[in-house]
Amino acid sequence: MIGVVDYGAGNLGSVMNALARLGIPARFVKGPDELRVSGAGPFEKILFPGDGHFATAMASLEKSGYDQALREWIQADKPFLGICIGLQLLFESSEEAPPGEDTAIRGLSVISGTVRRFPGRKVPQIGWNQTEAGPASTLFQGLPEHAFFYYIHSYYAAPEDDAVVAAEAEYYVRYCSAVERGSLAAVQFHPEKSGVLGLALLKNWAGGCHAG
């Protein structure tokens, strides 16, 4: 069973519809207690959907207690997939939410690096873009090396360690469009809006999930 995190925003309906179309059992996570890493929790994998503002999303996660629950899940190397803002929140900080005078707005900080704004004038990037996956990626296994996925974002992740980069795209700059590290995976694009290839990627990640 896949748990989909509902933190008060995000592209929830399209994600659930995509999983249903693939016949993959999923339901919304009812609270951070369901993400406990000790004992037999209800979920095999967790999916964090996209759409949202970095600071607003982090404030919601901190208020609900999801922030620490997600950190513990990821640190335990349990399967996780982030989509769009679900990728950006894995990092330490974002130019979308720069430090204030009193306190810095921090991300989940499970990947070293920051999130930067595209330097060009035509921002956000909206539409299909070619995505180049690395040969070692399991998330993109069986997909074309240069596949097109649907993007909508003004900011991009800049990891400190290139080893976590699973795929790259170009929009004013060449940037990280997907990360993989152990059981942690995240993509900047929206697979649920990316047609057949997007569904194939979700199927790759979901693997042999079964009903809980």
C-alpha positions as CSV (number, residue, x, y, z in Angstrom):
1,M,0.0,0.0,0.0
2,I,1.2,3.5,-0.9
3,G,0.6,6.4,1.4
4,V,0.0,9.7,-0.3
5,V,0.8,12.7,2.0
6,D,-2.0,15.3,2.1
7,Y,-0.4,18.4,3.8
8,G,-3.2,20.8,2.8
9,A,-2.0,21.5,-0.8
10,G,-0.6,19.6,-3.7
11,N,-1.7,17.9,-6.9
12,L,-3.5,15.1,-5.0
13,G,-6.4,14.2,-7.4
14,S,-4.2,13.7,-10.4
15,V,-1.7,11.5,-8.5
16,M,-4.5,9.3,-7.0
17,N,-6.1,9.0,-10.4
18,A,-2.8,7.9,-12.0
19,L,-2.1,5.3,-9.3
20,A,-5.7,4.0,-9.7
21,R,-5.2,3.8,-13.4
22,L,-2.1,1.6,-12.8
23,G,-4.1,-0.6,-10.4
24,I,-1.7,0.4,-7.5
25,P,-3.4,0.5,-4.1
26,A,-3.0,3.8,-2.4
27,R,-4.7,6.0,0.2
28,F,-4.0,9.3,1.9
29,V,-1.9,9.3,5.1
30,K,-4.1,10.1,8.0
31,G,-1.4,11.7,10.1
32,P,2.3,11.5,11.0
33,D,1.8,8.6,13.3
34,E,1.1,6.4,10.3
35,L,4.7,7.0,9.2
36,R,6.3,5.4,12.2
37,V,9.3,3.4,11.2
38,S,9.1,1.0,14.1
39,G,6.6,-1.8,14.0
40,A,4.3,-2.7,11.2
41,G,2.9,0.5,9.7
42,P,0.2,0.5,7.1
43,F,2.4,1.7,4.2
44,E,5.1,0.1,2.1
45,K,6.0,3.4,0.3
46,I,5.2,7.1,0.7
47,L,4.5,9.6,-2.1
48,F,4.7,13.3,-1.5
49,P,2.8,15.1,-4.4
50,G,3.8,18.4,-6.0
51,D,2.5,22.0,-6.2
52,G,3.1,24.6,-3.5
53,H,5.3,27.2,-2.1
54,F,8.4,26.2,-0.2
55,A,7.8,28.2,3.0
56,T,4.1,27.5,3.1
57,A,4.6,23.8,2.6
58,M,7.3,23.6,5.3
59,A,5.1,25.6,7.8
60,S,2.3,23.1,7.2
61,L,4.6,20.1,7.7
62,E,6.0,21.6,10.9
63,K,2.5,22.4,12.3
64,S,1.2,18.9,11.6
65,G,4.3,17.1,12.7
66,Y,4.9,15.6,9.3
67,D,8.3,17.2,9.0
68,Q,10.0,14.9,11.6
69,A,8.0,11.9,10.6
70,L,9.1,12.3,7.0
71,R,12.8,12.8,8.0
72,E,12.7,9.6,10.1
73,W,11.0,7.7,7.2
74,I,13.7,8.8,4.8
75,Q,16.6,8.3,7.2
76,A,15.4,4.8,7.7
77,D,15.8,4.3,3.9
78,K,12.1,3.4,3.5
79,P,10.8,4.0,-0.1
80,F,9.8,7.6,-0.8
81,L,8.9,9.5,-4.0
82,G,8.7,13.3,-4.0
83,I,7.0,15.2,-6.9
84,C,7.8,18.8,-7.7
85,I,7.7,20.6,-4.3
86,G,8.2,17.1,-2.9
87,L,11.7,17.2,-4.4
88,Q,12.5,20.7,-3.4
89,L,11.6,20.2,0.3
90,L,14.2,17.5,0.6
91,F,16.9,20.2,0.4
92,E,18.3,22.5,3.1
93,S,16.9,25.8,1.8
94,S,15.3,27.6,-1.1
95,E,15.6,31.0,-2.7
96,E,11.8,30.9,-2.8
97,A,11.9,31.2,1.0
98,P,15.1,33.1,1.9
99,P,16.2,33.4,5.5
100,G,14.4,36.1,7.4
101,E,15.9,38.5,9.9
102,D,15.2,36.2,12.9
103,T,15.2,32.7,11.5
104,A,16.1,30.7,8.4
105,I,13.3,28.8,6.7
106,R,14.8,25.3,6.4
107,G,13.7,22.4,4.3
108,L,13.7,18.8,5.5
109,S,17.5,18.8,4.9
110,V,17.8,15.2,4.0
111,I,19.8,16.1,0.9
112,S,22.6,18.7,1.1
113,G,22.1,21.6,-1.2
114,T,19.7,24.4,-2.0
115,V,16.9,25.3,-4.4
116,R,17.5,28.2,-6.8
117,R,15.4,30.4,-9.1
118,F,15.8,30.1,-12.8
119,P,17.9,33.1,-14.1
120,G,15.9,33.8,-17.2
121,R,13.0,36.1,-17.8
122,K,10.4,33.5,-18.9
123,V,9.6,32.0,-15.5
124,P,8.0,29.7,-14.5
125,Q,8.9,26.9,-16.9
126,I,5.5,25.4,-18.0
127,G,5.2,22.5,-20.4
128,W,7.1,19.5,-21.8
129,N,10.8,19.3,-21.6
130,Q,13.4,16.7,-22.5
131,T,14.8,14.8,-19.5
132,E,18.1,12.9,-19.7
133,A,18.3,10.1,-17.2
134,G,21.5,8.6,-16.0
135,P,22.3,4.9,-16.9
136,A,22.3,3.8,-13.3
137,S,18.8,5.1,-12.5
138,T,16.2,2.5,-11.4
139,L,13.4,5.1,-11.5
140,F,13.8,5.5,-15.3
141,Q,14.5,1.9,-16.1
142,G,13.1,0.9,-19.4
143,L,12.3,4.5,-20.4
144,P,14.0,6.3,-23.3
145,E,17.2,8.0,-22.4
146,H,15.9,11.3,-23.6
147,A,12.2,11.3,-22.6
148,F,9.8,14.3,-22.4
149,F,7.9,15.0,-19.1
150,Y,5.6,17.8,-18.0
151,Y,7.1,20.6,-15.9
152,I,5.7,23.6,-14.1
153,H,8.2,25.4,-11.8
154,S,10.2,28.5,-11.2
155,Y,12.9,26.9,-9.0
156,Y,15.3,24.0,-9.4
157,A,17.3,21.8,-7.0
158,A,21.1,22.2,-6.8
159,P,22.5,19.2,-4.8
160,E,26.0,19.5,-3.4
161,D,26.7,15.9,-4.3
162,D,26.3,15.0,-8.0
163,A,26.0,11.3,-7.0
164,V,22.3,11.8,-6.1
165,V,21.4,13.2,-9.5
166,A,19.3,10.7,-11.5
167,A,18.3,12.9,-14.4
168,E,18.9,16.4,-15.8
169,A,17.0,18.9,-18.0
170,E,17.7,22.3,-19.4
171,Y,15.9,25.6,-19.0
172,Y,18.3,28.5,-19.1
173,V,20.7,26.3,-17.2
174,R,21.3,22.5,-17.0
175,Y,19.7,21.4,-13.8
176,C,18.9,18.4,-11.7
177,S,15.4,17.1,-12.5
178,A,15.5,13.9,-10.5
179,V,17.4,12.5,-7.5
180,E,17.9,8.9,-6.3
181,R,19.7,7.7,-3.2
182,G,18.9,4.3,-1.8
183,S,15.2,4.1,-1.4
184,L,14.8,7.9,-1.7
185,A,13.6,9.2,-5.1
186,A,12.2,12.5,-6.3
187,V,11.4,14.3,-9.6
188,Q,10.9,17.9,-10.5
189,F,8.4,17.1,-13.2
190,H,4.8,15.7,-12.8
191,P,4.7,12.1,-13.9
192,E,1.0,12.0,-13.2
193,K,0.6,14.6,-16.0
194,S,3.2,13.1,-18.4
195,G,1.2,10.5,-20.3
196,V,2.4,7.0,-20.9
197,L,6.0,7.6,-19.8
198,G,4.9,9.3,-16.6
199,L,2.8,6.3,-15.8
200,A,5.7,4.0,-16.6
201,L,7.9,5.9,-14.2
202,L,5.3,5.7,-11.4
203,K,5.0,1.9,-12.1
204,N,8.8,1.5,-11.8
205,W,8.7,3.2,-8.4
206,A,5.7,1.5,-7.1
207,G,7.1,-1.9,-8.0
208,G,5.3,-4.8,-6.3
209,C,3.1,-2.8,-3.9
210,H,0.1,-4.7,-2.8
211,A,-3.1,-3.9,-0.9
212,G,-2.6,-3.5,2.8
